[in-house]
Amino acid sequence: MRIKPWQTLIAILLLTLAAVWVDLPGQTLDPFGWKSGITVQQGLDLQGGIQIVLEARPPAGVEVTQDVLQGTRDTIERRVNGLGVSEPVIQTRGSNQILVELPGYRDPEQAVRVLQRTALLEIIDTNGQYLAPGTIVNTTAGPASDVLGNEPTPTAEPAATPQATASPATATATPSPGATPGVESTPAAGEPAGTTASPTPEAGATPTPDATSEAEGPVYETIITGADLQDAYPTTDQFGTLVVGFELKGEATRKFCDYTSSHVGFPMSIVVDKQVISSPQIESAICEGRGIISGLNAQEVNELVLQLKSGALAVPLEVVQSRTVGPTLGQDSIDKSIVAGLVGLGLVALFMILYYRLPGIISVIALLMYTSFVFALFKLIPVVLTLPGIAGFILSIGMAVDANVLIFARLKEELRRGRTIARAIEEGFEHAWPSIRDSNISTMITCAILFWFGRYVGATIIQGFALTLFIGVAVSMFTAIVVSRNLLRVLLTSGLFHNLWWFGLERRPAEPAPAPGD
């Protein structure tokens, strides 16, 4: 059964109302809270925030492969998610860099501290010796890259030369099962290796690749590593002090039980990046694989939990670029972009109405629908809007109008040839469609290439431009062919617009009659 124009028009109007409802800010006309998670995602240049470029600095003789770099990027992403940043950008750039953009984040020192640390966590046997917090040690566990299952590295793990922020360990095991000494581990090989925030480097400090090689003295045996960690979480000890709780998994629980059973009364040390955090005394055997790490303040506890749950970095990272973008600049950019968009839209609408008359009015209506559709898609996908992304959206508005120009120019040609208005409308759309299709598809292919290139080089401004332009061009084909065509069909059936003046012609030119079959 053939669908009638008015039926299609009803579907278009319902779709438009839905798009406008999504476009409305906040919870407007939303009594059921359906739009609670639908918001405009603003990029770094619009709402302000932090941009950090991290560069891998492996020890001598270690190669940073794409797999290692991608694994490091994934760990960084998990850490960023723990910071609670909305729509962050974390991507590799070139062969050894990672770009991190944190829109809306206002603490660059904490961001650098959390993202940069290698954070290989170990519990070591100190041979009965008490090691003070801050002591740099050599251990039998290799660098973080070894623990994560990457290629072995010939040198000791790079450490971050952190400050000793943890006070001497007060974490001790209580006799009750499940309370283990202030101990911790790093996540399992399949999981991200643990990281700590307790001994945190100064803001902006960079890892010192060979810090551990400077440690002199014995090599201590590693009992547990981050590869054995099941979970980490903030909790309190028997005195109500905030501490880091952890759980071991699998074979590590038995191994830890055997060790603590045979070393009751002896100290053992918790080490992060080859630096001692605390050295609690083992008061009883710990066989349930649970314990705590104390001696940290509230911020250090939260950061340590975040890093343990997200994993250890496979290679040390150095901050090579860091900048903070203020929200004032972003708001100013938004205001100017809105003005530019309104001015451009107004000029285009004026030209279309004056030159094409009724089809021009139809194109303006279709253009308003187009704008509501695209903005709704930006919120639903969601698309992170940046200043270049807004530029791509405005450019796509011009391309949407271009499709209507091709259609209406052909419509006028058909009218000059003596076609009826109804036949001229159909001929105009059918003959203009191949040109619209080919030009828009070629533009979309170009957008896809630009998006891939921007992702490879870490240029988010290119990605934002390409993505918004791609979506805009795709929607413009729908509005030009479906919306404009059905609006013209419905208006024609009303019988009010049979005068050629409405279509940009003063009168029908006297031309030869069309050939048979036309």
Buried (B, 14 or more C-beta within 10 A) or exposed (E): EEEEBEEBBEEBEEBBEEBBBBBEEEEEEBEEEEBEEBEBBBBBBBBBBBBBBBBBBBBEEBEBEEEBBBBBBBBBBBBBBBBEBBBBBBBBBEEBBBBBBBBBBEBBEBBBBBBBBBBBBBBBBBEEBBBEBBBBBBBEBBBBBBBBEBEEBEBBBBBBBBBBBBEBBBBBBBEEEBBBBBBBBBBBBEBBBBBBBBBBBEBEBBBBBBBBBEBEEEEBBBBBBBBBBBBBEBBEBEEEBBBBBBBBBEEBBEBBBEBBEEBEEBBBBBBBBBBBBBBBBBBBBBBBBBBBBBBBEEBBBBBBBBBBBBBBBBBBBBBEEBEBBEBEBBBEBBEEBEEEBEEBBEEBBEEBBEBBBBBBBBBBBBBBBBBBBBBBBBBEEBBBBBBBBBBBBBBBBEBBBBBBBBBBBBBBBBBBBBBEBEBBBBBBBEBBBEBBEEBBEEBBEBBEEBBEEBBEBBBBBBBBBBBBBBBBBBBBBBBBBBBBBBBBBBBBEEEEBEEBEBBBBEEEEEEEEEEEEE
